[in-house]
Structure formats: C-alpha cells, structure tokens
Amino acid sequence: MFRCDYFYSVTSQVAQQVEVNTVAASFAGLATRITILHRYIVGELRKPELLHHLPENDALAGLCGAMISAWEVYSSPKAVILFVVEDVTYNICDQRFHEYEIRRQRPDIHVIRRNLTQISEQGRLTADKKLFIDGDEIAVVYFRAGYEPGQYHSEAEWDARLTIERSCAIKSPSIHYHLAGTKKVQQEIARPGVLKRFLTESEAEQVGQLFTGLYTLDRSAEGDKAVQMAMENPDHFVLKPQREGGGNNVYGAEIKEVLERLKDSQEREAYILMDRIRPPVQQNYLVRPHLPVTLAEVVSELGIFGAVLGSGKDIQFTNYSGHMLRTKLSSVNEGGVAAGLGALDSVFLFD
C-alpha cells in the first residue's frame, strides 16, 4: 500500500511528485472522515448544489480491501492480520479505523497489534517459514512502524524485522518495496530513459511529467555539480535524506550548512537534492486545537493512495484506492498534521 504525494507547481503548471510513502502511507481513515465532515458542512450551509464538487473518497475501504485480498491469497482461514505499531501510537485513531473497516468488510478476519519489541519476544518461524505471534498464524503484516531508526531500540527489534521478512506472510511493505520508496530510488527512476524499462513510451512520457528536478549527491562529477547548484541557490532546492514520515528535510540556508559539513564525506550520498516545488497560495481557515481560527495563507498537498499485490513473478492486481489532501501554512517548510502546522482537508473540484 502506497501514498504518492503531489504539489501543483505554479512554475510548470502541472502536478509534481513530492515523495512516495510506503510505511508512512497514513491518514486514509481520517481523510475519509474529513470528506464526510465537509460534505455535511456544505449541507448545513444549505448549499446542496456544491456537493458534486466534493468527490467521494473511498481510501479506507480501498486499502482495507487490499489487505483482505492479501489475506485471501495467503489462504489460511484462521490466520490473522498483524499491525506493527509504535510503542506509543499518536496516530492510533487513523489505525483503528482500518481495523474497524476490515471487520466491517470481513467479520471473520481478526487483527492484532504488536510493536517490534513484542514481536521479538513473541514471534517465531516454523520450519516452513510460517510466522506465529503469541499462537496466532500471521497472514498479512501491515507496517505502521519500523521506518524510524528510533523504533529499533536494540538488536532485538532488528531481529524481529528480519523474522518478519523471512516469513511467508504477505508484507505491506516488504523490505523490497520499503527500499523502493526511498528518495534515492525516486531520483534514479527520474533519470532520462529509465521509465521506458517499465512502461510504454506514451506511459513513460505521461509519468515523467510528474517529476521535478531530482539530483544525485554521489561523490562524482555529477554529484559535485549538484552540490554547487545547491550552494549557489539554496532556496531553489530541498535536501532530502532516505527517510519517511516528515520532519527530516533540509531547506534554505540550512542546506548550505549541511552540505559544507558533508561536502567531501561519504555521508552526503545518504541525501538527494530536489527542485523546490512552488504550489499556489490560497486563503483558508485551519482548525487546530488551542489556537484561534483565523484566515491564513495556505498551500495544499494531494496524496494518492494505491495498492499492489504481487510476487517477484507476477502482479495479481494494482489499483487506485482514494486520496488525501493536507493543507498547511504557506510560511512553514514542513506541514505535519500531528505537529500542528497542517490540517487534513478535502478536495473541491472546479472547472
């Protein structure tokens, strides 16, 4: 299960990809409820003629349907779905919606929640690579944690991750797809001609329009050139490490400081450089706890959810699973909802 995030670029007049999220593909549950909330508000305003501008959002049903399909492929009626969660889950409401939706669609499927430490203590593999957690056979593993280094407190948590990867349970994401969602892979796929290895020429042309400038920072002539570009015009770029979940990128003058420190070290290869996308600025109200509701200048980021089920040999299905809109203050670089800088929002379509 994925969420690909996009800004509409004022400069190029097209939507451009910000990043791809795998483990951090969250908010499908809450985004679905926000759409319902805003449709209700339009009704309260007695403006039913506006309802068709607010598209239906089936993100939660789509992603949970994908997990159920994976459970069916595993083909063990008593097996359960495992949610891998943080020690303290601040986004628990969004996750619980997934549990309730799975139960709504398939009352016979049970969901259990464990953190990596618990999995290291309770998990075991059988000789035929079946994963059991505290007596339950695991059909599907849904990672909602494991992308932050701080979530691996010791070798026990890394061993838990390895145990899961060695098992025949279906993973979302598997380590292959987890790595495929990194910024480095995003940068390499954007190289001229690479998309044509996977798509038809017309498809590659359309998908290629979604990419903004992405540059390697490898220790090479090409990487040195990218470093020089960033040093000369840091406000034109974003410096990105191989991380998910927000709050890790570097902007503006800080880019120069980081690159000065990393300039000749191998550590700079842990980053990529991306053109900064300039989305249109609008006015809207952000409703946030303990803060007054005032009209503010904001920008919006669209997330598209999707799911793919397959193996190294074939793809069983791939589909669009809904959307999420996140609106943040135009004056801030990071737009984390949990950090209070942004808010979940709804798409309003117009010609």
Secondary structure, DSSP 8 states (H G I E B T S, - for coil): -EEEEEEEETTTTEEEEEEEESTT---HHHHHHHHHHHHHHHHHTT-GGGGGGS----HHHHHHHHHHHHHHHHT-TT-EEEEE--SS-TTHHHHHHHHHHHHHH-TT--EEEE-HHHHHHHEEE-TT--EEETTEEEEEEEESS-SSGGG--SHHHHHHHHHHHHSSSEEET-HHHHHHTSHHHHHHHTSTTTGGGTS-HHHHHHHHTT---EEE-SSSHHHHHHHHHHHH-GGGEEEEES--SSS--EETHHHHHHHHHHTTSGGGGGEEEEE------EEEE---TTS---EEEEEEEEEEEEEEEE-SS-EEEEEEEEEEEEEEETT-S---TTTTSEEEE------
